[in-house]
Amino acid sequence: MEGQDSILSVLGPLSSSLSGVKVFMKSQKPWLRDPLVSRKKWDEDEYQLIDHGGGKRMCFGIMWDDGNVVPHPPIIRGLEITKKALITVGHIG
């Protein structure tokens, strides 16, 4: 691992169904093989989006700028249009 900090590892399951990906994610403990992976076990409540109305309302975050780079005005306008549309359909607010 020494010197490979810029090449981050990821789990990359391939499946023909969501249930296959779920089985894969529930059974893996990648932190036992890769010390750079976050230790986070499968959480059924998070999968079911319990904290977000059971998935009836989606959760969005809009990053207007990162403190270093400010988007050009057309990009900001696009983000504002997107936010307004999400509020209109009830996902934010």
C-alpha positions in Angstrom: 0.0 0.0 0.0 2.9 2.4 0.5 2.9 5.0 -2.2 -0.5 3.9 -3.7 -2.6 6.5 -1.8 -3.7 8.1 -5.1 -5.2 4.9 -6.5 -8.3 4.3 -4.3 -9.9 0.8 -4.2 -13.6 0.3 -4.7 -16.0 -2.7 -4.7 -17.4 -3.2 -8.2 -20.0 -5.8 -8.2 -21.8 -6.8 -11.4 -25.2 -8.3 -11.2 -28.3 -8.7 -13.4 -30.5 -7.7 -10.4 -30.6 -5.3 -7.5 -31.0 -8.2 -5.1 -27.7 -9.7 -6.4 -25.9 -6.4 -5.6 -27.6 -6.4 -2.2 -26.4 -9.9 -1.4 -22.8 -8.9 -2.5 -22.8 -5.8 -0.3 -24.2 -7.5 2.7 -21.6 -10.3 2.6 -18.5 -8.2 2.0 -16.1 -6.7 4.6 -13.6 -4.9 2.4 -11.9 -3.3 5.3 -10.4 -6.7 6.2 -8.5 -6.6 3.0 -7.9 -2.9 2.4 -7.1 -0.5 5.2 -8.1 2.5 3.2 -11.8 1.4 3.0 -14.2 2.9 5.5 -15.5 0.4 8.1 -19.3 0.5 7.4 -21.4 -2.6 7.8 -24.6 -3.1 5.8 -27.5 -1.1 7.3 -31.0 -2.2 6.2 -32.6 1.0 7.5 -30.3 3.1 5.3 -31.1 0.8 2.4 -34.8 1.3 2.9 -34.2 5.1 3.2 -35.9 5.2 6.6 -34.5 8.6 7.4 -35.8 10.0 4.1 -39.4 9.0 4.2 -38.9 5.5 2.9 -37.8 6.8 -0.5 -40.9 8.7 -1.2 -38.9 11.9 -1.1 -35.5 12.0 -2.5 -32.6 13.7 -0.7 -30.4 16.2 -2.7 -27.5 18.4 -1.9 -26.5 21.3 -4.1 -22.9 22.4 -3.8 -22.8 26.0 -5.1 -19.0 26.2 -4.9 -16.2 24.4 -3.1 -14.5 27.4 -1.6 -11.9 27.4 -4.3 -13.7 27.5 -7.6 -17.0 29.3 -8.3 -19.1 28.0 -11.2 -19.7 30.3 -14.2 -23.1 32.1 -14.1 -24.8 29.7 -16.6 -23.9 26.8 -14.3 -25.3 28.6 -11.2 -28.4 29.4 -13.2 -28.8 25.7 -14.1 -28.4 24.8 -10.4 -31.1 27.3 -9.4 -33.5 26.0 -12.1 -32.8 22.4 -10.8 -33.4 23.5 -7.2 -36.7 25.2 -8.1 -37.9 22.1 -10.1 -37.0 19.8 -7.1 -38.9 22.1 -4.7 -41.9 22.2 -7.0 -42.2 18.4 -7.1 -41.7 18.2 -3.3 -38.2 16.7 -3.0 -36.6 19.7 -1.2 -38.1 22.0 1.2 
